[in-house]
């Protein structure tokens, strides 16, 4: 079950879940604006 987000990279490796920012145009700066959830 792969979910796609515009500014997040989500990867599962065994028991570890990696969540990384993917916003190179703003040097991966975080904003408090929530992203819409992916459709299930």
PQR file with spaces between the fields and no chain letter, atoms N, CA, C, O and H, PARSE charges and radii, in Angstrom:
ATOM       1  N    UNK     1       0.846   -1.172    0.000 -0.4000 1.5000
ATOM       2  CA   UNK     1       0.000    0.000    0.000 -0.0000 2.0000
ATOM       3  C    UNK     1       0.893    1.238    0.000  0.5500 1.7000
ATOM       4  O    UNK     1       1.329    1.680    1.063 -0.5500 1.4000
ATOM       5  N    UNK     2       1.165    1.789   -1.147 -0.4000 1.5000
ATOM       6  CA   UNK     2       2.000    2.977   -1.259 -0.0000 2.0000
ATOM       7  C    UNK     2       1.126    4.220   -1.319  0.5500 1.7000
ATOM       8  O    UNK     2       0.198    4.307   -2.122 -0.5500 1.4000
ATOM       9  H    UNK     2       0.810    1.429   -2.010  0.4000 1.0000
ATOM      10  N    UNK     3       1.437    5.174   -0.459 -0.4000 1.5000
ATOM      11  CA   UNK     3       0.717    6.434   -0.447 -0.0000 2.0000
ATOM      12  C    UNK     3       1.606    7.505   -1.057  0.5500 1.7000
ATOM      13  O    UNK     3       2.821    7.482   -0.862 -0.5500 1.4000
ATOM      14  H    UNK     3       2.191    5.104    0.194  0.4000 1.0000
ATOM      15  N    UNK     4       1.023    8.439   -1.790 -0.4000 1.5000
ATOM      16  CA   UNK     4       1.787    9.472   -2.463 -0.0000 2.0000
ATOM      17  C    UNK     4       1.441   10.840   -1.891  0.5500 1.7000
ATOM      18  O    UNK     4       0.269   11.200   -1.780 -0.5500 1.4000
ATOM      19  H    UNK     4       0.036    8.458   -1.949  0.4000 1.0000
ATOM      20  N    UNK     5       2.461   11.587   -1.533 -0.4000 1.5000
ATOM      21  CA   UNK     5       2.315   12.957   -1.045 -0.0000 2.0000
ATOM      22  C    UNK     5       3.176   13.865   -1.911  0.5500 1.7000
ATOM      23  O    UNK     5       4.186   13.424   -2.458 -0.5500 1.4000
ATOM      24  H    UNK     5       3.413   11.294   -1.623  0.4000 1.0000
ATOM      25  N    UNK     6       2.790   15.117   -2.038 -0.4000 1.5000
ATOM      26  CA   UNK     6       3.536   16.054   -2.873 -0.0000 2.0000
ATOM      27  C    UNK     6       4.870   16.442   -2.248  0.5500 1.7000
ATOM      28  O    UNK     6       5.856   16.593   -2.969 -0.5500 1.4000
ATOM      29  H    UNK     6       1.969   15.476   -1.593  0.4000 1.0000
ATOM      30  N    UNK     7       4.929   16.606   -0.934 -0.4000 1.5000
ATOM      31  CA   UNK     7       6.152   17.102   -0.309 -0.0000 2.0000
ATOM      32  C    UNK     7       6.785   16.124    0.676  0.5500 1.7000
ATOM      33  O    UNK     7       7.758   16.474    1.343 -0.5500 1.4000
ATOM      34  H    UNK     7       4.128   16.482   -0.348  0.4000 1.0000
ATOM      35  N    UNK     8       6.262   14.928    0.779 -0.4000 1.5000
ATOM      36  CA   UNK     8       6.822   13.941    1.700 -0.0000 2.0000
ATOM      37  C    UNK     8       7.214   12.675    0.958  0.5500 1.7000
ATOM      38  O    UNK     8       6.525   12.237    0.037 -0.5500 1.4000
ATOM      39  H    UNK     8       5.471   14.644    0.237  0.4000 1.0000
ATOM      40  N    UNK     9       8.321   12.100    1.370 -0.4000 1.5000
ATOM      41  CA   UNK     9       8.716   10.776    0.898 -0.0000 2.0000
ATOM      42  C    UNK     9       8.517    9.829    2.070  0.5500 1.7000
ATOM      43  O    UNK     9       9.091   10.039    3.139 -0.5500 1.4000
ATOM      44  H    UNK     9       8.881   12.456    2.118  0.4000 1.0000
ATOM      45  N    UNK    10       7.715    8.795    1.886 -0.4000 1.5000
ATOM      46  CA   UNK    10       7.416    7.841    2.953 -0.0000 2.0000
ATOM      47  C    UNK    10       7.898    6.469    2.502  0.5500 1.7000
ATOM      48  O    UNK    10       7.485    5.974    1.454 -0.5500 1.4000
ATOM      49  H    UNK    10       7.249    8.625    1.018  0.4000 1.0000
ATOM      50  N    UNK    11       8.769    5.859    3.291 -0.4000 1.5000
ATOM      51  CA   UNK    11       9.355    4.561    2.967 -0.0000 2.0000
ATOM      52  C    UNK    11       9.317    3.657    4.183  0.5500 1.7000
ATOM      53  O    UNK    11       9.606    4.103    5.294 -0.5500 1.4000
ATOM      54  H    UNK    11       9.105    6.261    4.143  0.4000 1.0000
ATOM      55  N    UNK    12       8.969    2.408    3.997 -0.4000 1.5000
ATOM      56  CA   UNK    12       9.005    1.431    5.086 -0.0000 2.0000
ATOM      57  C    UNK    12      10.130    0.444    4.821  0.5500 1.7000
ATOM      58  O    UNK    12      10.217   -0.145    3.743 -0.5500 1.4000
ATOM      59  H    UNK    12       8.734    2.045    3.095  0.4000 1.0000
ATOM      60  N    UNK    13      10.995    0.270    5.826 -0.4000 1.5000
ATOM      61  CA   UNK    13      12.080   -0.720    5.768 -0.0000 2.0000
ATOM      62  C    UNK    13      11.963   -1.594    7.005  0.5500 1.7000
ATOM      63  O    UNK    13      12.468   -1.241    8.071 -0.5500 1.4000
ATOM      64  H    UNK    13      10.924    0.748    6.702  0.4000 1.0000
ATOM      65  N    UNK    14      11.309   -2.714    6.868 -0.4000 1.5000
ATOM      66  CA   UNK    14      11.097   -3.584    8.018 -0.0000 2.0000
ATOM      67  C    UNK    14      10.256   -2.859    9.063  0.5500 1.7000
ATOM      68  O    UNK    14       9.180   -2.356    8.739 -0.5500 1.4000
ATOM      69  H    UNK    14      10.898   -3.001    6.002  0.4000 1.0000
ATOM      70  N    UNK    15      10.723   -2.795   10.312 -0.4000 1.5000
ATOM      71  CA   UNK    15       9.941   -2.139   11.369 -0.0000 2.0000
ATOM      72  C    UNK    15      10.110   -0.618   11.391  0.5500 1.7000
ATOM      73  O    UNK    15       9.521    0.055   12.237 -0.5500 1.4000
ATOM      74  H    UNK    15      11.597   -3.204   10.575  0.4000 1.0000
ATOM      75  N    UNK    16      10.910   -0.069   10.466 -0.4000 1.5000
ATOM      76  CA   UNK    16      11.206    1.371   10.458 -0.0000 2.0000
ATOM      77  C    UNK    16      10.417    2.059    9.356  0.5500 1.7000
ATOM      78  O    UNK    16      10.370    1.579    8.223 -0.5500 1.4000
ATOM      79  H    UNK    16      11.388   -0.615    9.779  0.4000 1.0000
ATOM      80  N    UNK    17       9.794    3.194    9.694 -0.4000 1.5000
ATOM      81  CA   UNK    17       9.090    4.016    8.709 -0.0000 2.0000
ATOM      82  C    UNK    17       9.846    5.325    8.583  0.5500 1.7000
ATOM      83  O    UNK    17       9.972    6.071    9.555 -0.5500 1.4000
ATOM      84  H    UNK    17       9.833    3.584   10.614  0.4000 1.0000
ATOM      85  N    UNK    18      10.357    5.610    7.371 -0.4000 1.5000
ATOM      86  CA   UNK    18      11.092    6.838    7.106 -0.0000 2.0000
ATOM      87  C    UNK    18      10.137    7.851    6.501  0.5500 1.7000
ATOM      88  O    UNK    18       9.433    7.550    5.537 -0.5500 1.4000
ATOM      89  H    UNK    18      10.255    5.004    6.582  0.4000 1.0000
ATOM      90  N    UNK    19      10.112    9.052    7.065 -0.4000 1.5000
ATOM      91  CA   UNK    19       9.323   10.153    6.523 -0.0000 2.0000
ATOM      92  C    UNK    19      10.295   11.306    6.287  0.5500 1.7000
ATOM      93  O    UNK    19      10.906   11.821    7.223 -0.5500 1.4000
ATOM      94  H    UNK    19      10.684    9.296    7.848  0.4000 1.0000
ATOM      95  N    UNK    20      10.429   11.700    5.026 -0.4000 1.5000
ATOM      96  CA   UNK    20      11.401   12.743    4.672 -0.0000 2.0000
ATOM      97  C    UNK    20      10.713   13.862    3.911  0.5500 1.7000
ATOM      98  O    UNK    20       9.772   13.623    3.155 -0.5500 1.4000
ATOM      99  H    UNK    20       9.932   11.281    4.265  0.4000 1.0000
ATOM     100  N    UNK    21      11.186   15.081    4.113 -0.4000 1.5000
ATOM     101  CA   UNK    21      10.690   16.217    3.352 -0.0000 2.0000
ATOM     102  C    UNK    21      11.289   16.187    1.957  0.5500 1.7000
ATOM     103  O    UNK    21      12.457   15.840    1.787 -0.5500 1.4000
ATOM     104  H    UNK    21      11.951   15.275    4.727  0.4000 1.0000
ATOM     105  N    UNK    22      10.498   16.549    0.962 -0.4000 1.5000
ATOM     106  CA   UNK    22      10.966   16.602   -0.422 -0.0000 2.0000
ATOM     107  C    UNK    22      10.536   17.940   -1.017  0.5500 1.7000
ATOM     108  O    UNK    22       9.604   18.010   -1.818 -0.5500 1.4000
ATOM     109  H    UNK    22       9.549   16.831    1.100  0.4000 1.0000
ATOM     110  N    UNK    23      11.237   19.003   -0.606 -0.4000 1.5000
ATOM     111  CA   UNK    23      10.937   20.348   -1.089 -0.0000 2.0000
ATOM     112  C    UNK    23      12.245   21.059   -1.437  0.5500 1.7000
ATOM     113  O    UNK    23      12.602   22.036   -0.780 -0.5500 1.4000
ATOM     114  H    UNK    23      11.994   18.946    0.045  0.4000 1.0000
ATOM     115  N    UNK    24      12.961   20.592   -2.450 -0.4000 1.5000
ATOM     116  CA   UNK    24      14.270   21.190   -2.750 -0.0000 2.0000
ATOM     117  C    UNK    24      14.196   22.661   -3.162  0.5500 1.7000
ATOM     118  O    UNK    24      15.168   23.396   -2.988 -0.5500 1.4000
ATOM     119  H    UNK    24      12.672   19.798   -2.984  0.4000 1.0000
ATOM     120  N    UNK    25      13.059   23.099   -3.704 -0.4000 1.5000
ATOM     121  CA   UNK    25      12.942   24.503   -4.133 -0.0000 2.0000
ATOM     122  C    UNK    25      12.992   25.480   -2.960  0.5500 1.7000
ATOM     123  O    UNK    25      13.285   26.658   -3.163 -0.5500 1.4000
ATOM     124  H    UNK    25      12.270   22.502   -3.845  0.4000 1.0000
ATOM     125  N    UNK    26      12.712   25.019   -1.736 -0.4000 1.5000
ATOM     126  CA   UNK    26      12.791   25.868   -0.536 -0.0000 2.0000
ATOM     127  C    UNK    26      13.736   25.241    0.492  0.5500 1.7000
ATOM     128  O    UNK    26      13.569   25.431    1.697 -0.5500 1.4000
ATOM     129  H    UNK    26      12.473   24.061   -1.572  0.4000 1.0000
ATOM     130  N    UNK    27      14.724   24.498    0.007 -0.4000 1.5000
ATOM     131  CA   UNK    27      15.737   23.858    0.850 -0.0000 2.0000
ATOM     132  C    UNK    27      15.130   22.982    1.940  0.5500 1.7000
ATOM     133  O    UNK    27      15.621   22.950    3.069 -0.5500 1.4000
ATOM     134  H    UNK    27      14.860   24.344   -0.972  0.4000 1.0000
ATOM     135  N    UNK    28      14.060   22.273    1.595 -0.4000 1.5000
ATOM     136  CA   UNK    28      13.360   21.341    2.483 -0.0000 2.0000
ATOM     137  C    UNK    28      12.808   22.002    3.737  0.5500 1.7000
ATOM     138  O    UNK    28      12.715   21.366    4.787 -0.5500 1.4000
ATOM     139  H    UNK    28      13.661   22.299    0.678  0.4000 1.0000
ATOM     140  N    UNK    29      12.444   23.267    3.635 -0.4000 1.5000
ATOM     141  CA   UNK    29      11.855   23.973    4.773 -0.0000 2.0000
ATOM     142  C    UNK    29      10.466   23.405    5.055  0.5500 1.7000
ATOM     143  O    UNK    29       9.744   23.010    4.140 -0.5500 1.4000
ATOM     144  H    UNK    29      12.520   23.783    2.782  0.4000 1.0000
ATOM     145  N    UNK    30      10.111   23.372    6.327 -0.4000 1.5000
ATOM     146  CA   UNK    30       8.815   22.856    6.763 -0.0000 2.0000
ATOM     147  C    UNK    30       7.823   24.003    6.889  0.5500 1.7000
ATOM     148  O    UNK    30       8.175   25.074    7.383 -0.5500 1.4000
ATOM     149  H    UNK    30      10.698   23.692    7.071  0.4000 1.0000
ATOM     150  N    UNK    31       6.595   23.791    6.451 -0.4000 1.5000
ATOM     151  CA   UNK    31       5.518   24.745    6.691 -0.0000 2.0000
ATOM     152  C    UNK    31       4.423   24.020    7.457  0.5500 1.7000
ATOM     153  O    UNK    31       4.256   22.809    7.315 -0.5500 1.4000
ATOM     154  H    UNK    31       6.309   22.921    6.049  0.4000 1.0000
ATOM     155  N    UNK    32       3.692   24.744    8.252 -0.4000 1.5000
ATOM     156  CA   UNK    32       2.657   24.144    9.092 -0.0000 2.0000
ATOM     157  C    UNK    32       1.362   23.885    8.333  0.5500 1.7000
ATOM     158  O    UNK    32       0.398   23.404    8.929 -0.5500 1.4000
ATOM     159  H    UNK    32       3.827   25.728    8.368  0.4000 1.0000
ATOM     160  N    UNK    33       1.308   24.185    7.050 -0.4000 1.5000
ATOM     161  CA   UNK    33       0.105   23.926    6.268 -0.0000 2.0000
ATOM     162  C    UNK    33      -0.048   22.422    6.072  0.5500 1.7000
ATOM     163  O    UNK    33       0.867   21.778    5.558 -0.5500 1.4000
ATOM     164  H    UNK    33       2.091   24.575    6.566  0.4000 1.0000
ATOM     165  N    UNK    34      -1.168   21.853    6.465 -0.4000 1.5000
ATOM     166  CA   UNK    34      -1.349   20.404    6.309 -0.0000 2.0000
ATOM     167  C    UNK    34      -1.568   20.027    4.848  0.5500 1.7000
ATOM     168  O    UNK    34      -2.192   20.759    4.080 -0.5500 1.4000
ATOM     169  H    UNK    34      -1.911   22.376    6.883  0.4000 1.0000
ATOM     170  N    UNK    35      -1.041   18.871    4.493 -0.4000 1.5000
ATOM     171  CA   UNK    35      -1.272   18.329    3.166 -0.0000 2.0000
ATOM     172  C    UNK    35      -2.543   17.518    3.162  0.5500 1.7000
ATOM     173  O    UNK    35      -2.855   16.860    4.154 -0.5500 1.4000
ATOM     174  H    UNK    35      -0.534   18.276    5.117  0.4000 1.0000
ATOM     175  N    UNK    36      -3.290   17.547    2.068 -0.4000 1.5000
ATOM     176  CA   UNK    36      -4.485   16.691    2.031 -0.0000 2.0000
ATOM     177  C    UNK    36      -4.080   15.224    2.092  0.5500 1.7000
ATOM     178  O    UNK    36      -3.050   14.829    1.546 -0.5500 1.4000
ATOM     179  H    UNK    36      -3.037   18.082    1.262  0.4000 1.0000
ATOM     180  N    UNK    37      -4.887   14.437    2.751 -0.4000 1.5000
ATOM     181  CA   UNK    37      -4.629   13.003    2.848 -0.0000 2.0000
ATOM     182  C    UNK    37      -4.855   12.349    1.494  0.5500 1.7000
ATOM     183  O    UNK    37      -5.717   12.785    0.732 -0.5500 1.4000
ATOM     184  H    UNK    37      -5.723   14.758    3.195  0.4000 1.0000
ATOM     185  N    UNK    38      -4.088   11.305    1.188 -0.4000 1.5000
ATOM     186  CA   UNK    38      -4.295   10.605   -0.080 -0.0000 2.0000
ATOM     187  C    UNK    38      -5.642    9.883   -0.066  0.5500 1.7000
ATOM     188  O    UNK    38      -6.132    9.483    0.990 -0.5500 1.4000
ATOM     189  H    UNK    38      -3.388   10.951    1.807  0.4000 1.0000
ATOM     190  N    UNK    39      -6.225    9.724   -1.230 -0.4000 1.5000
ATOM     191  CA   UNK    39      -7.500    9.006   -1.346 -0.0000 2.0000
ATOM     192  C    UNK    39      -7.272    7.530   -1.065  0.5500 1.7000
ATOM     193  O    UNK    39      -6.302    6.946   -1.549 -0.5500 1.4000
ATOM     194  H    UNK    39      -5.828   10.048   -2.088  0.4000 1.0000
ATOM     195  N    UNK    40      -8.151    6.929   -0.294 -0.4000 1.5000
ATOM     196  CA   UNK    40      -8.037    5.495    0.015 -0.0000 2.0000
ATOM     197  C    UNK    40      -8.961    4.696   -0.847  0.5500 1.7000
ATOM     198  O    UNK    40      -9.007    3.471   -0.733 -0.5500 1.4000
ATOM     199  H    UNK    40      -8.939    7.403    0.099  0.4000 1.0000
